[in-house]
Amino acid sequence: MKAQVLQHSSPMESRPLKLADLPVPRPKGREILVRVSACGVCHTELDEIEGRIQPRLPIVLGHEIVGRVENLGPKATRFKVGERVGIAWIYSTCGKCSFCLEGKENLCPEFRGTGCHADGGYAQYVAISEEFAYPIPDRFTDSQAAPLLCAGAIGLRDLRLSGIKPGQVLGLFGFGASAHIVIQVAKYWGCQVFVFTRSEEHRSLARKLGAVWTGNTEDDPPQKVHCAIDFTPVGETVPHALGVLEKGGRLVIAVIRKRNPIPPLDYARLLWDEKEIKSVANITRQDAQ
């Protein structure tokens, strides 16, 4: 099969992904073989390519995968050949630890990421355990469904972890792919959404998607927000997000890494009123489903 393989990390300008011929995986046990129809591109891939995240090397990247079941392992029973499925960032976990048993597979010490610790979807075929593949509703095309397996799944997890309730105000810092989806779900839940982003183009899009207020990342909104989600890759947004957060509110930091450190936080001014900071680590199967 044809695949784009990363042999070593290097700047994107050097074009480190190389087209290669690889054997088609043979599904074992409860694995299924999926013929890839579409695979989205995530910023995580750029971090892997350039070495900010260290994948197994060589590796086939890609974790927003949609395709059809081509073959079944001898113990696979969940899907039939020809069914359309999606594969997300969560490739496998131990299934036995306390985190896995509680449905918190994202915290499993043996968590493996698709396209990071195991070959992903920048290829014609990919094999994965049927436990970590998900049926795709007919209402989505392949290209529509693929980004939902990452930006959509992690965005939904961010919203759940924020604790936002209908009628409350949600603040979104940064307005990339995941935030585009989050704002639509939050509006559906009956929330008001404030969007903080430096780009006027992004602010305009946010208003079209239903934001009741938009501003720069340093601007003060017309009122405090009950919950906030920080999608930005920079640490400087965190103090301001805490500053515009209502008493007892929660800030969710929804990135794998910050390009620069979070500045020192004035506890009395920014955290005293029972405010919380919550990190997000990967996704669970429930998020992807």
Contacts in CASP RR format, 6 or more apart in sequence:
PFRMAT RR
TARGET T0000
AUTHOR 0000-0000-0000
METHOD contacts of the structure
MODEL  1
MKAQVLQHSSPMESRPLKLADLPVPRPKGREILVRVSACGVCHTELDEIE
GRIQPRLPIVLGHEIVGRVENLGPKATRFKVGERVGIAWIYSTCGKCSFC
LEGKENLCPEFRGTGCHADGGYAQYVAISEEFAYPIPDRFTDSQAAPLLC
AGAIGLRDLRLSGIKPGQVLGLFGFGASAHIVIQVAKYWGCQVFVFTRSE
EHRSLARKLGAVWTGNTEDDPPQKVHCAIDFTPVGETVPHALGVLEKGGR
LVIAVIRKRNPIPPLDYARLLWDEKEIKSVANITRQDAQ
1 21 0 8 1.000
1 22 0 8 1.000
1 23 0 8 1.000
1 24 0 8 1.000
1 123 0 8 1.000
1 124 0 8 1.000
1 125 0 8 1.000
2 19 0 8 1.000
2 20 0 8 1.000
2 21 0 8 1.000
2 22 0 8 1.000
2 123 0 8 1.000
2 124 0 8 1.000
3 19 0 8 1.000
3 20 0 8 1.000
3 21 0 8 1.000
3 22 0 8 1.000
3 60 0 8 1.000
3 119 0 8 1.000
3 122 0 8 1.000
3 123 0 8 1.000
3 124 0 8 1.000
4 17 0 8 1.000
4 18 0 8 1.000
4 19 0 8 1.000
4 20 0 8 1.000
4 60 0 8 1.000
4 61 0 8 1.000
4 122 0 8 1.000
4 123 0 8 1.000
5 17 0 8 1.000
5 18 0 8 1.000
5 19 0 8 1.000
5 20 0 8 1.000
5 22 0 8 1.000
5 58 0 8 1.000
5 59 0 8 1.000
5 60 0 8 1.000
6 16 0 8 1.000
6 17 0 8 1.000
6 18 0 8 1.000
6 48 0 8 1.000
6 49 0 8 1.000
6 55 0 8 1.000
6 57 0 8 1.000
6 58 0 8 1.000
6 59 0 8 1.000
6 60 0 8 1.000
6 61 0 8 1.000
7 16 0 8 1.000
7 18 0 8 1.000
7 57 0 8 1.000
7 58 0 8 1.000
8 16 0 8 1.000
8 57 0 8 1.000
9 16 0 8 1.000
9 48 0 8 1.000
9 49 0 8 1.000
9 50 0 8 1.000
9 51 0 8 1.000
9 54 0 8 1.000
9 55 0 8 1.000
9 57 0 8 1.000
10 16 0 8 1.000
10 49 0 8 1.000
10 50 0 8 1.000
11 50 0 8 1.000
12 46 0 8 1.000
12 49 0 8 1.000
12 50 0 8 1.000
16 49 0 8 1.000
17 49 0 8 1.000
17 61 0 8 1.000
17 122 0 8 1.000
22 60 0 8 1.000
22 123 0 8 1.000
24 33 0 8 1.000
24 124 0 8 1.000
24 125 0 8 1.000
25 33 0 8 1.000
25 119 0 8 1.000
25 125 0 8 1.000
25 126 0 8 1.000
25 127 0 8 1.000
26 33 0 8 1.000
26 127 0 8 1.000
27 33 0 8 1.000
27 71 0 8 1.000
27 72 0 8 1.000
27 73 0 8 1.000
27 76 0 8 1.000
27 127 0 8 1.000
28 73 0 8 1.000
28 74 0 8 1.000
28 127 0 8 1.000
29 73 0 8 1.000
29 74 0 8 1.000
29 75 0 8 1.000
29 76 0 8 1.000
30 73 0 8 1.000
30 75 0 8 1.000
30 76 0 8 1.000
30 77 0 8 1.000
30 78 0 8 1.000
30 129 0 8 1.000
30 130 0 8 1.000
30 131 0 8 1.000
31 73 0 8 1.000
31 76 0 8 1.000
31 127 0 8 1.000
31 128 0 8 1.000
31 129 0 8 1.000
31 130 0 8 1.000
32 69 0 8 1.000
32 71 0 8 1.000
32 72 0 8 1.000
32 73 0 8 1.000
32 76 0 8 1.000
32 78 0 8 1.000
32 79 0 8 1.000
32 85 0 8 1.000
32 127 0 8 1.000
32 128 0 8 1.000
32 129 0 8 1.000
32 130 0 8 1.000
32 133 0 8 1.000
33 69 0 8 1.000
33 70 0 8 1.000
33 71 0 8 1.000
33 72 0 8 1.000
33 73 0 8 1.000
33 125 0 8 1.000
33 126 0 8 1.000
33 127 0 8 1.000
34 65 0 8 1.000
34 67 0 8 1.000
34 68 0 8 1.000
34 69 0 8 1.000
34 70 0 8 1.000
34 85 0 8 1.000
34 86 0 8 1.000
34 87 0 8 1.000
34 125 0 8 1.000
34 126 0 8 1.000
34 127 0 8 1.000
34 128 0 8 1.000
34 133 0 8 1.000
35 67 0 8 1.000
35 68 0 8 1.000
35 69 0 8 1.000
35 70 0 8 1.000
35 124 0 8 1.000
35 125 0 8 1.000
36 65 0 8 1.000
36 66 0 8 1.000
36 67 0 8 1.000
36 121 0 8 1.000
36 123 0 8 1.000
36 124 0 8 1.000
36 125 0 8 1.000
36 126 0 8 1.000
37 66 0 8 1.000
37 67 0 8 1.000
37 68 0 8 1.000
37 84 0 8 1.000
37 142 0 8 1.000
38 65 0 8 1.000
38 66 0 8 1.000
38 67 0 8 1.000
38 142 0 8 1.000
38 143 0 8 1.000
38 145 0 8 1.000
38 146 0 8 1.000
39 62 0 8 1.000
39 64 0 8 1.000
39 65 0 8 1.000
39 66 0 8 1.000
39 120 0 8 1.000
39 121 0 8 1.000
39 122 0 8 1.000
39 146 0 8 1.000
40 62 0 8 1.000
40 64 0 8 1.000
40 65 0 8 1.000
40 146 0 8 1.000
40 147 0 8 1.000
40 150 0 8 1.000
41 62 0 8 1.000
41 64 0 8 1.000
42 62 0 8 1.000
42 63 0 8 1.000
42 64 0 8 1.000
42 150 0 8 1.000
42 151 0 8 1.000
44 53 0 8 1.000
44 63 0 8 1.000
44 89 0 8 1.000
44 116 0 8 1.000
44 150 0 8 1.000
44 256 0 8 1.000
45 61 0 8 1.000
45 62 0 8 1.000
47 53 0 8 1.000
47 256 0 8 1.000
47 257 0 8 1.000
48 54 0 8 1.000
48 55 0 8 1.000
48 59 0 8 1.000
48 61 0 8 1.000
48 115 0 8 1.000
48 116 0 8 1.000
49 61 0 8 1.000
52 257 0 8 1.000
53 116 0 8 1.000
53 256 0 8 1.000
53 257 0 8 1.000
55 61 0 8 1.000
55 115 0 8 1.000
55 116 0 8 1.000
55 117 0 8 1.000
56 116 0 8 1.000
56 117 0 8 1.000
56 118 0 8 1.000
59 115 0 8 1.000
59 116 0 8 1.000
59 119 0 8 1.000
59 120 0 8 1.000
60 115 0 8 1.000
60 119 0 8 1.000
60 120 0 8 1.000
60 121 0 8 1.000
60 122 0 8 1.000
60 123 0 8 1.000
60 126 0 8 1.000
61 115 0 8 1.000
61 116 0 8 1.000
61 120 0 8 1.000
61 121 0 8 1.000
61 122 0 8 1.000
62 114 0 8 1.000
62 115 0 8 1.000
62 120 0 8 1.000
62 121 0 8 1.000
62 122 0 8 1.000
63 87 0 8 1.000
63 88 0 8 1.000
63 89 0 8 1.000
63 91 0 8 1.000
63 113 0 8 1.000
63 114 0 8 1.000
63 115 0 8 1.000
63 116 0 8 1.000
63 120 0 8 1.000
63 121 0 8 1.000
63 149 0 8 1.000
63 150 0 8 1.000
64 88 0 8 1.000
64 146 0 8 1.000
64 147 0 8 1.000
64 149 0 8 1.000
64 150 0 8 1.000
64 151 0 8 1.000
65 86 0 8 1.000
65 87 0 8 1.000
65 88 0 8 1.000
65 114 0 8 1.000
65 120 0 8 1.000
65 121 0 8 1.000
65 126 0 8 1.000
65 146 0 8 1.000
65 149 0 8 1.000
66 84 0 8 1.000
66 85 0 8 1.000
66 86 0 8 1.000
66 87 0 8 1.000
66 136 0 8 1.000
66 142 0 8 1.000
66 145 0 8 1.000
66 146 0 8 1.000
66 149 0 8 1.000
67 84 0 8 1.000
67 85 0 8 1.000
67 86 0 8 1.000
67 136 0 8 1.000
67 142 0 8 1.000
68 82 0 8 1.000
68 83 0 8 1.000
68 84 0 8 1.000
68 85 0 8 1.000
69 79 0 8 1.000
69 80 0 8 1.000
69 81 0 8 1.000
69 82 0 8 1.000
69 83 0 8 1.000
69 85 0 8 1.000
70 81 0 8 1.000
70 82 0 8 1.000
70 125 0 8 1.000
71 81 0 8 1.000
72 79 0 8 1.000
72 81 0 8 1.000
76 130 0 8 1.000
77 130 0 8 1.000
78 130 0 8 1.000
78 131 0 8 1.000
78 133 0 8 1.000
79 85 0 8 1.000
79 130 0 8 1.000
79 133 0 8 1.000
79 135 0 8 1.000
83 135 0 8 1.000
84 135 0 8 1.000
84 136 0 8 1.000
84 142 0 8 1.000
85 133 0 8 1.000
85 134 0 8 1.000
85 135 0 8 1.000
85 136 0 8 1.000
86 133 0 8 1.000
86 134 0 8 1.000
86 135 0 8 1.000
86 136 0 8 1.000
86 145 0 8 1.000
86 149 0 8 1.000
87 114 0 8 1.000
87 120 0 8 1.000
87 121 0 8 1.000
87 126 0 8 1.000
87 128 0 8 1.000
87 132 0 8 1.000
87 133 0 8 1.000
87 134 0 8 1.000
87 149 0 8 1.000
88 114 0 8 1.000
88 132 0 8 1.000
88 134 0 8 1.000
88 149 0 8 1.000
88 150 0 8 1.000
88 153 0 8 1.000
88 283 0 8 1.000
88 287 0 8 1.000
88 288 0 8 1.000
89 113 0 8 1.000
89 114 0 8 1.000
89 149 0 8 1.000
89 150 0 8 1.000
89 153 0 8 1.000
89 154 0 8 1.000
89 282 0 8 1.000
89 283 0 8 1.000
90 105 0 8 1.000
90 106 0 8 1.000
90 111 0 8 1.000
90 113 0 8 1.000
90 114 0 8 1.000
90 132 0 8 1.000
90 282 0 8 1.000
90 283 0 8 1.000
90 284 0 8 1.000
90 285 0 8 1.000
90 288 0 8 1.000
91 112 0 8 1.000
91 113 0 8 1.000
91 114 0 8 1.000
91 115 0 8 1.000
91 116 0 8 1.000
91 117 0 8 1.000
91 118 0 8 1.000
91 120 0 8 1.000
91 128 0 8 1.000
91 132 0 8 1.000
92 110 0 8 1.000
92 111 0 8 1.000
92 112 0 8 1.000
92 113 0 8 1.000
92 118 0 8 1.000
92 128 0 8 1.000
92 129 0 8 1.000
92 132 0 8 1.000
93 99 0 8 1.000
93 100 0 8 1.000
93 105 0 8 1.000
93 108 0 8 1.000
93 110 0 8 1.000
93 111 0 8 1.000
93 112 0 8 1.000
94 100 0 8 1.000
94 108 0 8 1.000
94 109 0 8 1.000
94 110 0 8 1.000
95 101 0 8 1.000
95 105 0 8 1.000
95 108 0 8 1.000
97 108 0 8 1.000
97 109 0 8 1.000
97 110 0 8 1.000
99 105 0 8 1.000
99 106 0 8 1.000
99 107 0 8 1.000
99 108 0 8 1.000
99 109 0 8 1.000
100 108 0 8 1.000
103 284 0 8 1.000
103 285 0 8 1.000
103 286 0 8 1.000
104 284 0 8 1.000
105 111 0 8 1.000
105 284 0 8 1.000
105 285 0 8 1.000
106 281 0 8 1.000
106 282 0 8 1.000
106 283 0 8 1.000
106 284 0 8 1.000
107 281 0 8 1.000
107 282 0 8 1.000
111 282 0 8 1.000
112 118 0 8 1.000
113 282 0 8 1.000
114 120 0 8 1.000
114 121 0 8 1.000
114 126 0 8 1.000
114 128 0 8 1.000
115 121 0 8 1.000
118 128 0 8 1.000
119 126 0 8 1.000
120 126 0 8 1.000
131 285 0 8 1.000
132 285 0 8 1.000
134 149 0 8 1.000
134 285 0 8 1.000
134 288 0 8 1.000
134 289 0 8 1.000
136 145 0 8 1.000
137 145 0 8 1.000
140 148 0 8 1.000
147 177 0 8 1.000
148 181 0 8 1.000
149 288 0 8 1.000
151 177 0 8 1.000
151 178 0 8 1.000
151 180 0 8 1.000
151 181 0 8 1.000
152 178 0 8 1.000
152 181 0 8 1.000
152 182 0 8 1.000
153 283 0 8 1.000
153 287 0 8 1.000
153 288 0 8 1.000
154 178 0 8 1.000
154 254 0 8 1.000
154 280 0 8 1.000
154 283 0 8 1.000
154 287 0 8 1.000
155 178 0 8 1.000
155 181 0 8 1.000
155 182 0 8 1.000
155 185 0 8 1.000
155 229 0 8 1.000
155 254 0 8 1.000
156 181 0 8 1.000
156 182 0 8 1.000
156 185 0 8 1.000
156 287 0 8 1.000
157 280 0 8 1.000
157 283 0 8 1.000
157 284 0 8 1.000
157 287 0 8 1.000
158 178 0 8 1.000
158 182 0 8 1.000
158 229 0 8 1.000
158 252 0 8 1.000
158 254 0 8 1.000
158 280 0 8 1.000
159 170 0 8 1.000
159 182 0 8 1.000
159 185 0 8 1.000
159 186 0 8 1.000
159 189 0 8 1.000
159 229 0 8 1.000
161 250 0 8 1.000
161 252 0 8 1.000
161 278 0 8 1.000
161 280 0 8 1.000
162 170 0 8 1.000
162 227 0 8 1.000
162 228 0 8 1.000
162 229 0 8 1.000
162 250 0 8 1.000
162 252 0 8 1.000
162 278 0 8 1.000
163 227 0 8 1.000
163 250 0 8 1.000
164 170 0 8 1.000
164 186 0 8 1.000
164 189 0 8 1.000
164 191 0 8 1.000
164 226 0 8 1.000
164 227 0 8 1.000
165 191 0 8 1.000
165 226 0 8 1.000
166 189 0 8 1.000
166 190 0 8 1.000
166 191 0 8 1.000
167 190 0 8 1.000
167 191 0 8 1.000
167 192 0 8 1.000
168 191 0 8 1.000
168 192 0 8 1.000
168 226 0 8 1.000
168 227 0 8 1.000
169 191 0 8 1.000
169 192 0 8 1.000
169 193 0 8 1.000
169 194 0 8 1.000
169 223 0 8 1.000
169 224 0 8 1.000
169 225 0 8 1.000
169 226 0 8 1.000
169 246 0 8 1.000
170 186 0 8 1.000
170 191 0 8 1.000
170 192 0 8 1.000
170 193 0 8 1.000
170 194 0 8 1.000
170 225 0 8 1.000
170 226 0 8 1.000
170 227 0 8 1.000
170 228 0 8 1.000
170 229 0 8 1.000
171 193 0 8 1.000
171 194 0 8 1.000
171 195 0 8 1.000
171 196 0 8 1.000
171 221 0 8 1.000
171 225 0 8 1.000
171 227 0 8 1.000
171 228 0 8 1.000
171 229 0 8 1.000
171 241 0 8 1.000
171 244 0 8 1.000
172 179 0 8 1.000
172 182 0 8 1.000
172 183 0 8 1.000
172 193 0 8 1.000
172 194 0 8 1.000
172 195 0 8 1.000
172 196 0 8 1.000
172 197 0 8 1.000
172 206 0 8 1.000
172 211 0 8 1.000
172 228 0 8 1.000
172 229 0 8 1.000
172 231 0 8 1.000
173 196 0 8 1.000
173 197 0 8 1.000
173 217 0 8 1.000
173 228 0 8 1.000
173 229 0 8 1.000
173 230 0 8 1.000
173 231 0 8 1.000
173 232 0 8 1.000
173 237 0 8 1.000
173 240 0 8 1.000
173 241 0 8 1.000
174 195 0 8 1.000
174 196 0 8 1.000
174 197 0 8 1.000
174 202 0 8 1.000
174 217 0 8 1.000
174 230 0 8 1.000
174 231 0 8 1.000
174 232 0 8 1.000
174 237 0 8 1.000
175 195 0 8 1.000
175 197 0 8 1.000
175 199 0 8 1.000
175 202 0 8 1.000
175 203 0 8 1.000
175 205 0 8 1.000
175 206 0 8 1.000
175 231 0 8 1.000
176 202 0 8 1.000
176 231 0 8 1.000
178 231 0 8 1.000
178 254 0 8 1.000
179 195 0 8 1.000
179 206 0 8 1.000
179 229 0 8 1.000
179 231 0 8 1.000
180 205 0 8 1.000
180 209 0 8 1.000
182 229 0 8 1.000
183 193 0 8 1.000
183 195 0 8 1.000
183 206 0 8 1.000
183 209 0 8 1.000
183 210 0 8 1.000
183 211 0 8 1.000
184 209 0 8 1.000
186 193 0 8 1.000
187 193 0 8 1.000
187 209 0 8 1.000
187 210 0 8 1.000
192 212 0 8 1.000
193 206 0 8 1.000
193 210 0 8 1.000
193 211 0 8 1.000
193 212 0 8 1.000
194 211 0 8 1.000
194 212 0 8 1.000
194 213 0 8 1.000
194 214 0 8 1.000
194 215 0 8 1.000
194 221 0 8 1.000
194 225 0 8 1.000
195 202 0 8 1.000
195 203 0 8 1.000
195 206 0 8 1.000
195 211 0 8 1.000
195 213 0 8 1.000
195 214 0 8 1.000
195 215 0 8 1.000
196 214 0 8 1.000
196 215 0 8 1.000
196 216 0 8 1.000
196 217 0 8 1.000
196 219 0 8 1.000
196 221 0 8 1.000
196 237 0 8 1.000
196 240 0 8 1.000
196 241 0 8 1.000
197 203 0 8 1.000
197 206 0 8 1.000
197 214 0 8 1.000
197 215 0 8 1.000
197 216 0 8 1.000
197 217 0 8 1.000
198 216 0 8 1.000
198 217 0 8 1.000
203 211 0 8 1.000
203 214 0 8 1.000
203 215 0 8 1.000
206 214 0 8 1.000
207 214 0 8 1.000
213 221 0 8 1.000
213 222 0 8 1.000
215 221 0 8 1.000
217 232 0 8 1.000
217 236 0 8 1.000
217 237 0 8 1.000
217 240 0 8 1.000
218 240 0 8 1.000
220 244 0 8 1.000
221 244 0 8 1.000
224 244 0 8 1.000
224 245 0 8 1.000
224 246 0 8 1.000
225 244 0 8 1.000
225 245 0 8 1.000
225 246 0 8 1.000
226 245 0 8 1.000
226 246 0 8 1.000
226 249 0 8 1.000
227 245 0 8 1.000
227 249 0 8 1.000
227 250 0 8 1.000
227 251 0 8 1.000
227 252 0 8 1.000
228 241 0 8 1.000
228 244 0 8 1.000
228 245 0 8 1.000
228 249 0 8 1.000
228 250 0 8 1.000
228 251 0 8 1.000
228 252 0 8 1.000
229 251 0 8 1.000
229 252 0 8 1.000
229 254 0 8 1.000
230 237 0 8 1.000
230 238 0 8 1.000
230 241 0 8 1.000
230 251 0 8 1.000
230 252 0 8 1.000
230 253 0 8 1.000
230 254 0 8 1.000
230 255 0 8 1.000
231 254 0 8 1.000
231 255 0 8 1.000
232 255 0 8 1.000
233 255 0 8 1.000
233 257 0 8 1.000
233 258 0 8 1.000
233 259 0 8 1.000
234 258 0 8 1.000
234 259 0 8 1.000
234 260 0 8 1.000
235 258 0 8 1.000
235 259 0 8 1.000
235 260 0 8 1.000
235 261 0 8 1.000
235 262 0 8 1.000
235 263 0 8 1.000
236 260 0 8 1.000
236 263 0 8 1.000
238 251 0 8 1.000
238 253 0 8 1.000
238 262 0 8 1.000
238 263 0 8 1.000
238 265 0 8 1.000
238 277 0 8 1.000
239 262 0 8 1.000
239 263 0 8 1.000
239 265 0 8 1.000
239 266 0 8 1.000
239 270 0 8 1.000
241 251 0 8 1.000
242 251 0 8 1.000
242 265 0 8 1.000
242 270 0 8 1.000
242 271 0 8 1.000
242 275 0 8 1.000
242 277 0 8 1.000
243 269 0 8 1.000
243 270 0 8 1.000
245 251 0 8 1.000
245 275 0 8 1.000
247 273 0 8 1.000
247 274 0 8 1.000
247 275 0 8 1.000
248 273 0 8 1.000
248 274 0 8 1.000
248 275 0 8 1.000
248 276 0 8 1.000
249 274 0 8 1.000
249 275 0 8 1.000
249 276 0 8 1.000
250 275 0 8 1.000
250 276 0 8 1.000
250 277 0 8 1.000
250 278 0 8 1.000
251 275 0 8 1.000
251 276 0 8 1.000
251 277 0 8 1.000
251 278 0 8 1.000
252 278 0 8 1.000
252 279 0 8 1.000
252 280 0 8 1.000
253 277 0 8 1.000
253 278 0 8 1.000
253 279 0 8 1.000
253 280 0 8 1.000
254 280 0 8 1.000
265 271 0 8 1.000
271 277 0 8 1.000
END
